[in-house]
Amino acid sequence: MKSFIANLMGFLHRKAALRNLTLLGRFLALWVIIVLIFSLLFQLLMHREGQQHSWVTGFYWTLTVMSTLGFGDITFQGDAGRIFSMVVLLSGMIFLLVLLPFTFIQFCYAPWMEAQTAARAPRQVPAHTAGHVILTHFDPVTRALIAKLNQFGYGYALVVAELSEALSLHDLGINVYLGEPDLPDTYARLNVERAALVASTSTEVHNTNIAFTVRELSKTVPILTTAESDAAVDILKLAGSSHVIRMGELMGRSLARRTIGGDAVAHVIGTFDKLFIAEAAAAGTPLVGKTLAESRLRENAGTNVIGVWERGGFQPARSDTLIGPHTVLVLAGSLEQMRTYNELFCIYHRATTPVLIIGGGRVGRATGRALRERQLDYRIIERDPAQIPAADAAHFLLGDAGQMEVLEKAGLKEAPAVIVTTNDDDISVYITLLCRRLRPDIQIISRATQERNVSTLHRAGADFVMSYASMGANIIFNLLKRSDILMLAEGLNAFRIRTPEALAGKTLAETGVRRKTGCSVIALNEGKNFEVNPDPFRPLSADAEIVLIGSLEAEQKFFQLYGNV
């Protein structure tokens, strides 16, 4: 009952509702006037026929005839009275059976139901809301970020302008709020001054407007926006953005880092202070056919093997893990230890043929620039001539990568790797399948726009898949936590956390972290002492930070057991 009264009061306070009720009131007033006129004419005609009736009877007769009930206890004897009765009957049918229901539905019932529907998508957060993230655009990055926010217990508010979209998202369990993303009032209703972050991942122009609008309301709230070009970065910062992320550039560099390049040396894919995480192909080395225990890599190079990739699947390192011809080792160690590893294996094969990049858009061009920095040659296949820059035309091949003759002309048979950078996941799956069929031994790295297609690309033959959505969500979440979460690959993260209370004072061997969660401790940071591949029998200090690596499932299990410190 209280809820009904509250909804009713809220409905009555809407300007549109008041206007509709006024129109409905005018219609009812017109109907009352007509009833009065008919009642008056009833009296005159009855008096003419010599019949005497009270005014109450006149109203009674008018209402029964207009409503088509017509009990027949009061009738006219003459033709004039009967014609009048038919006029009253027809007008009643029009007013009561047609116009009144239509008017009621249009001006009262329909707006009331619309208001009830709109109430499912609220316009403001509770007054006490604080420390939340305000999202201004729903896309794959936002969807992945929402999942991560839910995982770690962060509040958020997604702003949507269209009611239909808001209701659809509400039905999916998303905390959506109705409002125009470019209006200051929207953010005032979302407690922007008490928010932890405002994130906008729309177009550069839209992001600029949002950043400028939010900054007018709050001078301190962090604002994160995305950009496609270098020129837009300065504009977005001028508008008030605290952080501007070039997603295409970051994705291109991430894909390039995954490229082995046809050699056996360790390629760094991420760093934590003095800790280096790298990958190295085992193909063509004496490591093939040995277990990790038999390889003696820690004794010979000092590096710690924290896991292996086998055609897109990550496996935590075990002493009995067998190194095969397609195995890629995931290594953790200091810079010196990585150099030692490379000295041991640099003598093994190195390809000189170009790496193939499928797609010459922002991500493809960024991938090429990253490969160039690594002194790796590359060739980009692009079917749109407008995407080929004149200054870099020598690295481009015009054509459709979905055709075998184009791939062969680009050098697929000799290439050490193929990087698929298209933003269409269907095309990426098709090209991945085609490349795997033509070259079963080649390394294939693919970009996935939608998270749901990551597993599909792996099944199609991709060795590594980087999700555009996951990468963006990780970057934003990292800024929110003001901590380091390094996305090594899709589904594999390295992260830093203060030693949980349950682990303080215990040695790594005693904690059984790897056995219980699947995460591996790869470094300890205690003041100025940063220890890579720490001694398993060293006790963990309560003040120390530990660096771990594990799959998303392992990461989640770790936080479930030990909390989000």
matplotlib code that plots the C-alpha trace (Angstrom):
import matplotlib.pyplot as plt

x = [0.0, 2.8, 4.6, 1.4, 0.9, 4.5, 4.2, 0.9, 2.4, 5.4, 3.1, 1.0, 4.1, 5.1, 4.2, 3.0, 0.7, -0.9, -1.4, -3.1, -5.3, -6.4, -7.4, -9.3, -11.1, -12.1, -13.6, -15.6, -16.8, -18.1, -19.8, -21.5, -22.7, -24.2, -26.0, -27.4, -28.6, -30.2, -31.9, -33.4, -34.7, -36.2, -38.2, -39.4, -40.5, -42.2, -44.0, -45.2, -46.6, -48.4, -46.0, -44.5, -41.2, -38.7, -35.2, -33.7, -35.8, -34.5, -30.9, -31.8, -33.4, -30.5, -27.8, -29.7, -30.2, -26.7, -25.2, -27.5, -28.9, -32.4, -34.6, -37.7, -39.7, -39.8, -40.7, -41.9, -45.3, -44.7, -42.3, -40.4, -39.6, -38.6, -36.3, -34.7, -34.2, -32.3, -30.1, -29.4, -28.6, -26.2, -24.4, -24.1, -22.6, -20.1, -19.2, -19.3, -18.4, -15.9, -14.5, -14.4, -12.5, -10.1, -9.6, -9.0, -6.5, -4.6, -4.5, -4.5, -4.0, -1.2, 0.8, 0.4, 1.6, 4.5, 5.4, 5.4, 7.6, 10.0, 10.2, 12.2, 15.0, 15.5, 16.9, 19.0, 21.0, 20.3, 21.5, 24.1, 25.8, 29.6, 32.7, 30.8, 31.8, 29.7, 29.6, 28.3, 28.3, 27.3, 29.7, 31.8, 34.4, 31.7, 30.1, 33.4, 34.1, 30.7, 31.4, 34.7, 33.1, 30.5, 33.3, 35.1, 32.1, 32.3, 29.1, 28.4, 25.7, 25.3, 23.7, 21.4, 19.3, 16.7, 14.0, 13.8, 17.5, 17.4, 14.7, 16.5, 19.7, 17.7, 16.2, 19.8, 20.5, 22.5, 22.3, 21.1, 19.9, 17.8, 19.3, 21.0, 24.8, 25.6, 23.4, 24.9, 21.6, 22.2, 25.5, 24.1, 21.4, 24.2, 26.2, 29.2, 31.1, 31.2, 32.0, 35.3, 35.5, 33.6, 34.4, 33.3, 34.2, 32.1, 33.4, 36.0, 33.4, 30.9, 33.7, 34.8, 31.3, 30.9, 34.3, 33.5, 30.1, 31.3, 34.3, 31.9, 30.2, 33.3, 36.9, 38.2, 36.4, 38.7, 37.5, 38.6, 37.9, 39.0, 40.5, 41.4, 43.9, 46.8, 45.1, 42.1, 44.2, 45.0, 41.4, 40.1, 42.6, 41.7, 38.0, 38.8, 39.8, 42.2, 43.2, 42.9, 43.4, 44.1, 42.6, 43.7, 47.3, 47.3, 45.7, 48.2, 51.1, 49.6, 49.2, 52.7, 54.1, 52.5, 54.5, 57.3, 59.0, 60.3, 63.1, 63.6, 64.5, 62.3, 60.1, 59.0, 55.2, 55.0, 56.8, 56.3, 59.0, 62.1, 60.1, 60.0, 57.4, 58.2, 57.3, 59.6, 58.9, 60.3, 60.2, 63.6, 65.4, 66.7, 63.8, 61.3, 60.6, 61.7, 59.6, 60.0, 62.0, 64.3, 64.8, 66.6, 65.8, 65.7, 69.1, 70.7, 69.1, 67.5, 64.1, 61.0, 58.6, 55.2, 53.2, 53.0, 50.8, 49.6, 47.7, 45.8, 45.4, 47.3, 48.5, 50.2, 53.7, 54.2, 57.4, 56.0, 54.7, 56.0, 57.5, 56.3, 57.1, 54.2, 54.8, 55.3, 57.0, 55.8, 58.8, 59.3, 62.5, 64.8, 66.3, 69.6, 67.9, 66.1, 69.5, 70.9, 68.0, 68.5, 72.2, 71.4, 68.8, 69.6, 71.5, 68.3, 66.3, 65.3, 63.0, 63.8, 60.5, 57.8, 55.1, 51.6, 49.1, 45.5, 43.7, 45.2, 43.0, 44.1, 44.9, 46.8, 48.9, 49.7, 50.7, 53.1, 54.7, 55.2, 56.8, 59.1, 60.3, 61.3, 63.1, 60.7, 59.6, 55.9, 53.4, 49.8, 47.0, 44.3, 41.4, 40.5, 42.9, 41.9, 43.4, 46.9, 49.1, 51.3, 54.3, 54.1, 52.8, 55.8, 54.5, 51.0, 49.5, 46.1, 43.8, 41.2, 42.9, 40.0, 41.4, 44.2, 46.0, 46.3, 47.6, 50.2, 51.2, 51.8, 54.1, 52.0, 54.0, 57.2, 55.8, 56.6, 53.3, 49.9, 48.2, 44.5, 43.4, 40.0, 37.1, 34.7, 34.9, 33.2, 35.9, 38.6, 37.2, 37.1, 40.7, 42.0, 40.5, 42.0, 45.4, 45.5, 44.5, 47.2, 49.9, 49.3, 52.7, 52.3, 51.7, 48.3, 47.4, 43.9, 42.0, 38.5, 36.0, 33.4, 34.5, 32.1, 34.1, 37.4, 36.8, 35.5, 38.8, 40.8, 38.8, 39.4, 43.1, 44.4, 47.3, 46.6, 43.5, 43.4, 40.0, 39.5, 36.8, 38.9, 41.9, 39.8, 38.1, 41.4, 42.9, 39.9, 39.7, 43.4, 43.0, 40.1, 42.0, 45.2, 47.1, 48.7, 46.8, 48.8, 46.8, 49.2, 46.7, 43.0, 42.2, 45.7, 46.5, 49.4, 48.4, 49.9, 48.3, 49.3, 50.0, 46.6, 46.3, 45.8, 49.2, 51.3, 54.1, 53.8, 56.3, 55.2, 55.5, 53.2, 50.6, 49.9, 48.6, 49.3, 47.6, 44.6, 44.0, 46.0, 47.9, 51.7, 53.6, 56.4, 57.8, 57.8, 58.1, 59.1, 60.2, 63.2, 63.8, 62.1, 62.7, 62.0, 61.2, 61.3, 62.6, 59.6, 60.8, 60.9, 58.2, 55.8, 55.8, 52.4, 53.8, 55.0, 53.4, 53.1, 52.9, 50.9, 50.0, 47.0, 43.9, 40.8, 39.3, 42.4, 42.4, 38.8, 39.4, 42.4, 40.2, 37.4, 39.8, 41.9, 39.8, 40.5, 43.2]
y = [0.0, 2.4, 1.6, 2.3, 5.7, 6.6, 5.7, 7.6, 10.8, 10.5, 10.1, 13.2, 15.3, 14.8, 17.7, 15.4, 13.5, 16.8, 17.9, 14.6, 14.7, 18.2, 17.1, 14.2, 16.5, 18.8, 15.8, 14.7, 18.3, 18.3, 15.0, 16.5, 19.5, 17.2, 15.2, 18.4, 19.5, 16.1, 16.1, 19.5, 18.5, 15.4, 17.6, 19.8, 16.9, 15.0, 18.1, 18.5, 15.0, 15.7, 13.5, 14.9, 13.6, 14.8, 16.1, 13.0, 10.9, 13.0, 12.3, 8.6, 8.4, 10.2, 8.0, 4.7, 5.6, 7.0, 3.9, 1.7, 0.0, 1.5, -0.2, 0.9, 1.9, 5.6, 6.1, 8.8, 8.4, 10.7, 10.7, 13.8, 12.1, 8.9, 10.8, 12.5, 9.1, 7.9, 11.0, 10.5, 6.8, 7.5, 10.3, 8.0, 5.2, 7.7, 9.4, 6.5, 3.5, 5.1, 8.5, 8.0, 4.7, 6.1, 9.3, 7.5, 5.1, 7.7, 10.4, 8.4, 4.6, 4.6, 7.4, 5.6, 2.3, 4.1, 5.7, 2.3, 0.9, 3.9, 3.4, 0.2, 2.5, 5.1, 8.5, 9.0, 7.0, 6.9, 10.0, 8.1, 6.6, 7.1, 5.5, 4.3, 4.2, 6.2, 4.7, 6.7, 4.2, 0.5, -1.5, -4.6, -2.8, -1.6, -5.0, -6.6, -3.8, -4.3, -8.0, -7.1, -4.5, -7.0, -9.5, -7.2, -5.5, -2.1, 0.0, 1.5, 3.5, 3.1, 6.2, 5.4, 8.0, 5.7, 4.2, 1.0, 0.4, 1.1, -1.4, -4.1, -3.6, -3.5, -6.9, -8.2, -7.2, -4.1, -1.0, 1.4, 4.9, 7.0, 10.3, 12.3, 11.7, 15.3, 17.1, 18.3, 17.4, 13.7, 13.6, 15.7, 13.0, 10.3, 12.0, 12.6, 14.6, 11.5, 9.0, 7.2, 7.4, 8.5, 6.4, 7.2, 4.8, 6.3, 8.4, 11.1, 13.9, 12.4, 11.7, 15.4, 16.6, 14.3, 15.2, 18.9, 18.5, 16.4, 18.6, 21.6, 19.8, 18.4, 19.5, 16.4, 13.3, 11.2, 11.1, 8.4, 8.7, 6.8, 8.2, 7.0, 9.6, 11.5, 14.8, 13.9, 13.2, 16.9, 17.9, 15.4, 16.5, 20.1, 19.1, 17.7, 14.1, 12.8, 9.7, 9.3, 5.7, 5.0, 1.5, 0.8, 1.6, -0.5, -3.5, -3.3, -3.4, -6.2, -8.3, -7.5, -8.6, -12.0, -12.6, -15.0, -13.9, -17.2, -17.4, -19.2, -16.3, -14.9, -11.9, -9.7, -9.3, -7.4, -6.0, -5.4, -3.2, -5.4, -8.5, -9.4, -11.7, -13.2, -15.9, -18.2, -20.8, -24.2, -25.3, -26.2, -26.3, -29.1, -28.5, -30.3, -33.8, -32.9, -32.2, -28.9, -30.7, -32.2, -28.9, -27.4, -23.9, -22.4, -23.9, -22.9, -19.5, -18.6, -18.0, -19.6, -21.3, -20.3, -22.0, -23.1, -22.4, -25.2, -23.9, -21.3, -23.2, -22.1, -24.7, -23.9, -25.2, -28.7, -30.6, -33.3, -30.9, -32.1, -29.6, -30.2, -28.7, -26.2, -25.3, -21.7, -21.2, -18.4, -17.2, -14.9, -13.4, -10.5, -8.7, -10.4, -13.8, -13.2, -12.2, -15.5, -17.4, -15.7, -16.4, -20.1, -20.2, -17.4, -19.8, -21.5, -20.5, -16.9, -16.1, -13.3, -13.3, -10.7, -11.3, -11.1, -8.7, -9.0, -5.7, -2.2, -0.3, 1.5, -1.8, -3.3, -0.2, 0.0, -3.7, -2.9, 0.0, -2.2, -4.9, -2.4, -1.3, -5.0, -4.9, -7.5, -7.1, -7.2, -7.0, -5.8, -7.1, -4.5, -4.6, -0.9, 1.4, 4.4, 2.6, 2.4, 5.3, 6.5, 6.9, 3.2, 1.7, -0.7, -2.7, -3.0, -5.5, -4.6, -7.5, -9.7, -11.9, -14.3, -15.5, -18.1, -16.5, -13.2, -14.9, -16.9, -13.7, -12.0, -14.8, -17.0, -20.1, -18.6, -16.2, -17.0, -15.6, -14.2, -11.5, -11.0, -7.5, -7.1, -5.7, -8.2, -11.5, -13.5, -12.5, -13.2, -16.7, -17.3, -16.1, -18.0, -21.2, -20.6, -19.8, -22.8, -25.0, -23.6, -23.5, -26.0, -24.9, -21.2, -19.0, -17.3, -14.4, -12.9, -10.0, -10.6, -7.7, -9.6, -11.7, -14.5, -15.1, -15.8, -19.5, -19.7, -18.2, -20.7, -23.5, -22.1, -22.5, -19.3, -19.7, -16.5, -14.3, -10.9, -9.5, -5.8, -5.7, -7.5, -5.3, -2.1, -3.3, -4.2, -0.8, 1.0, -1.3, -0.9, 2.9, 2.5, 0.3, 2.3, -0.9, -3.1, -5.8, -6.9, -8.7, -11.2, -12.8, -13.4, -15.2, -14.8, -11.9, -11.0, -8.9, -7.3, -7.4, -6.8, -10.1, -11.3, -11.8, -15.5, -15.9, -13.6, -15.4, -18.5, -19.7, -20.1, -23.8, -23.8, -21.6, -24.0, -21.0, -22.7, -25.9, -24.2, -21.4, -22.1, -18.8, -18.7, -16.3, -14.9, -12.0, -10.4, -6.6, -5.7, -2.1, -1.6, -5.3, -6.7, -10.4, -12.3, -16.0, -15.9, -18.7, -21.0, -21.4, -17.7, -16.4, -13.8, -10.5, -8.8, -5.5, -7.1, -7.1, -10.3, -10.6, -13.4, -14.8, -17.0, -17.5, -15.5, -18.5, -18.8, -15.1, -15.1, -18.2, -16.4, -13.4, -15.7, -17.5, -14.5, -11.5, -8.4, -6.7]
z = [0.0, 0.9, -2.3, -4.3, -2.5, -3.1, -6.8, -7.1, -5.5, -7.7, -10.8, -9.7, -9.4, -13.1, -15.3, -18.1, -15.7, -14.4, -18.0, -18.9, -15.8, -16.7, -20.2, -18.7, -16.3, -19.1, -21.0, -17.9, -17.5, -21.0, -20.4, -17.3, -19.3, -22.0, -19.3, -17.8, -21.3, -22.0, -18.6, -19.3, -22.7, -21.1, -18.7, -21.6, -23.8, -21.0, -20.0, -23.6, -23.5, -20.2, -18.1, -14.9, -13.5, -11.0, -11.9, -10.3, -12.7, -15.5, -14.6, -14.1, -17.6, -19.3, -17.7, -18.4, -22.1, -22.6, -21.1, -23.3, -20.3, -21.0, -18.4, -20.3, -17.2, -18.5, -22.2, -24.5, -26.3, -29.2, -32.1, -30.9, -27.6, -29.4, -31.8, -28.7, -27.1, -30.1, -30.1, -26.4, -27.1, -30.0, -28.2, -25.1, -27.3, -28.7, -25.4, -22.9, -25.0, -27.3, -26.3, -22.5, -22.6, -25.2, -23.3, -20.0, -21.5, -23.4, -20.7, -17.5, -17.8, -20.4, -18.7, -15.4, -16.9, -18.6, -15.2, -13.6, -16.3, -16.1, -12.4, -13.1, -14.5, -11.7, -12.4, -9.3, -6.8, -3.1, -1.3, 0.7, -2.4, -2.5, -3.9, -7.0, -10.7, -13.2, -16.7, -19.6, -22.5, -22.7, -25.0, -24.7, -22.5, -20.1, -20.0, -19.0, -16.5, -14.8, -14.4, -12.7, -10.5, -9.3, -8.7, -6.3, -4.7, -6.3, -6.8, -10.2, -12.1, -15.9, -17.6, -20.5, -22.4, -24.0, -21.8, -23.9, -23.7, -20.0, -19.4, -21.4, -19.4, -16.2, -17.0, -17.4, -13.8, -14.6, -12.3, -15.0, -14.5, -17.0, -18.0, -20.7, -20.5, -21.6, -19.0, -15.6, -13.8, -14.7, -12.8, -9.9, -9.4, -9.5, -6.7, -9.0, -6.4, -4.2, -7.1, -7.3, -11.1, -14.2, -17.3, -20.8, -23.6, -26.5, -29.4, -28.9, -29.5, -27.1, -24.5, -24.7, -24.0, -21.1, -19.6, -19.9, -18.3, -15.4, -14.7, -14.3, -11.4, -9.8, -9.9, -8.1, -9.4, -11.7, -15.3, -17.7, -21.4, -24.5, -27.7, -31.2, -32.3, -30.8, -31.6, -29.4, -26.3, -25.8, -26.4, -23.9, -21.3, -21.9, -21.4, -18.0, -18.5, -15.8, -17.9, -21.7, -23.0, -26.6, -26.8, -30.3, -29.6, -26.4, -28.1, -31.0, -28.5, -26.6, -29.7, -30.8, -27.4, -27.9, -31.1, -30.6, -33.8, -34.8, -32.2, -28.9, -26.7, -24.0, -25.0, -22.2, -22.0, -18.7, -15.8, -12.0, -10.8, -11.1, -12.0, -15.7, -17.1, -20.5, -22.9, -24.9, -27.6, -27.0, -30.6, -32.0, -28.6, -26.5, -24.1, -26.3, -24.9, -21.3, -18.2, -16.4, -13.7, -16.2, -18.0, -14.8, -16.0, -12.5, -11.7, -15.1, -15.7, -12.5, -14.2, -12.7, -15.1, -13.8, -16.6, -20.2, -23.1, -25.3, -28.3, -26.4, -23.1, -20.1, -17.6, -14.3, -14.0, -12.5, -12.2, -14.5, -17.1, -20.5, -22.9, -26.5, -29.9, -29.6, -25.9, -25.0, -21.6, -19.3, -17.4, -14.4, -13.2, -13.0, -16.1, -15.5, -15.3, -18.6, -20.2, -18.9, -20.4, -23.8, -23.8, -23.4, -26.2, -28.6, -30.8, -31.9, -34.9, -35.8, -38.6, -41.0, -42.9, -42.1, -39.5, -41.2, -39.8, -41.0, -41.0, -41.4, -39.0, -35.8, -34.1, -37.1, -37.6, -33.9, -34.0, -36.9, -35.0, -32.0, -34.1, -35.7, -32.3, -31.7, -35.0, -36.5, -40.1, -40.8, -43.7, -43.3, -45.5, -46.0, -48.4, -48.1, -50.1, -47.9, -44.8, -46.4, -45.5, -48.3, -45.9, -44.9, -48.2, -48.4, -45.5, -46.9, -49.3, -50.8, -50.9, -49.1, -46.4, -46.7, -50.1, -50.1, -53.0, -51.1, -48.0, -50.1, -51.9, -48.5, -47.5, -45.2, -46.0, -44.6, -42.0, -38.3, -37.1, -38.1, -36.1, -36.8, -35.8, -37.4, -35.2, -36.7, -34.7, -37.5, -39.9, -37.3, -36.8, -40.6, -41.2, -38.2, -39.5, -42.9, -41.7, -39.4, -42.3, -44.6, -41.9, -39.0, -37.4, -37.5, -34.4, -34.7, -32.4, -32.7, -31.3, -30.0, -29.8, -27.8, -24.8, -25.7, -28.9, -27.1, -26.8, -30.4, -31.7, -29.6, -31.1, -34.5, -34.0, -32.4, -30.0, -28.2, -28.0, -26.6, -25.8, -26.5, -23.8, -21.1, -21.8, -21.5, -18.3, -16.7, -17.5, -16.0, -13.0, -12.4, -12.2, -9.9, -7.5, -8.0, -8.0, -10.6, -12.5, -15.5, -18.2, -19.7, -21.9, -22.1, -18.9, -17.3, -14.9, -12.7, -9.7, -6.6, -3.1, 0.5, 2.3, 3.6, 7.4, 7.0, 5.3, 7.4, 9.3, 7.2, 4.5, 0.9, 1.3, 4.3, 2.7, -0.2, -2.2, -5.6, -4.5, -2.9, -5.5, -8.7, -8.3, -8.1, -5.9, -8.2, -6.2, -2.8, -2.2, 1.4, 1.6, -0.7, -1.0, -4.1, -4.3, -7.6, -7.4, -3.5, -1.4, -0.7, 2.9, 3.6, 6.0, 4.6, 6.4, 7.1, 5.7, 2.4, -1.0, -2.9, -6.7, -8.0, -11.4, -12.3, -14.4, -13.8, -11.9, -9.8, -9.1, -8.0, -5.8, -4.1, -3.2, -2.0, 0.4, 1.6, 0.8, -1.2, 0.9]

ax = plt.figure().add_subplot(projection="3d")
ax.plot(x, y, z, "-o")
ax.set_aspect("equal")
plt.show()
